Amino acid sequence: MRSQNDGQTTDPQVETLSPACRVEISNLDYSRDGVEIFKGLNLSLREHRIGVIGRNGSGKSQLARLIAGLAPADAGEVTVNGVAVSSERLKALRTVGILFQNPDHQIIFPTVGEELTFGLVAQGMPKDDAQAKARVTLEKFKRPDWYDRSIQTLSQGQRHLVCLMAVLAMNPGVIVLDEPFAGLDLPTTLALSRYLDGVTPALVHISHDLEALGDYDRVIWVEQGKIERDGPAAEVIAAYVEAMRAQGNGDDFADL
């Protein structure tokens, strides 16, 4: 969700790379727990801000995990900026980051400083340098006192911010957002949206919040593992809303 600048910082740059977004999904087959999700999926993403919409169970979250390299395809390939993300994991850590709906599924360390340092060390950075960069990142987000702070003392929105800082510190070219604002109150959503509006990496944003994607460069509507519609945000969102309203007579609940 975009908002008017209310005087708060909107551009906490963290040495991000150029906003390259070259996601290639080629002839992809993917099943989970014996259920086919995608069959022969082909998709090429180049835009700076890309939204992904669709009903629950349509395959959106699986698509996010595939782009981030967290799930290997059964057949075909997913590359991000030339990196085969599921097999070249070290390169993938430098190329694509992901923010999940629940930050507790992402955070693994007890303090903020440890959480920010971990990804940098995993990329191959010496621990002392990683700790220094974690502190620089916190300074840029005006949270220098968070380095030794316990994650347990943070609100849900603050934990989302920790995840965002941890991802940005790793300098990815692309960030995948899988419903990062679900369950947050409006002020927290607006604050995190301002941060995301100011970051350099390209965004692939999976969301049920259609308003949040209204000024994106491109929106993709996923329906039962297939691309139902793909194009300018306004056109795809309007088509999706019209289709959902047409089906909103109570007969479609079995598919939710």
Steps between C-alpha positions, in 0.01 A plus 500: 500500500645836398455811707581869503831597660424613853847631565654169603800354323394316185837410349730322745753388240705197604759466222252324275587380152354632178134400466564219254213255470556213259287213621465214252271205566536242224278193445452463872321206658445506875296281734468514876390207715397318185280787376593661169537880536667603173534315171713644219502850650691764304541852633745782436518793743692821423307780670607680818172451690295187426185392682358147517133446587259207516273305729621293793650176372572638154876446527617851595703404808652203319604737221666725759698209643607384155628846405689524830655158444340345809325226304659297219297451185413147391591601145607819328701783649470827691775758464525844656752738342666198342522292820332157521357578841417150626840349416739797532404584855797721593452712189125502565557654845671792325232527232151459647347552844156415634269638767239259631153572636609394849842640606527229766538250215804695383676620816724238662725693742416651841634852435465747215875530449544125470213480251647769275851358526404143414409556134815699435720227647309243292597704193867461595563829680740483800308513827654831617412667168150351514443637849620843389268497200209392720562807717519725192170357378333572834638855493354561155159389625542716811500196730862493631384394847346179362829313449490319836122510532316174552267401216244399764459866602401613150149537362388312191559805282845555649589138425395555139736798494784283634440253218501782244824642639660156499406449135613847389834465678572204270468721188260290288393611155148364557281470811199267506220609734253229601209682665735695731224725641240236581369544853670835561312809608474801267774720656750213490405414143545863393838523671633182340358605163699822519817303555426274204417797279851629559705185442700445181455126431224386269192363678286198419206554735242227566196662659124494555519877557416619150537866595864439596572387143304772321800696374728203432657457157338163440254264669465126441179316589563134589205263486534128584869497409457683170544861393144625457591859416828692472548868423458857629391514864173685446379265227588175675364608838174618342458169318572307820250701706232458233556123489490465878180703521341286230585189701403648837161337517599240761551216253877530496580445868615147439794635298625741768 
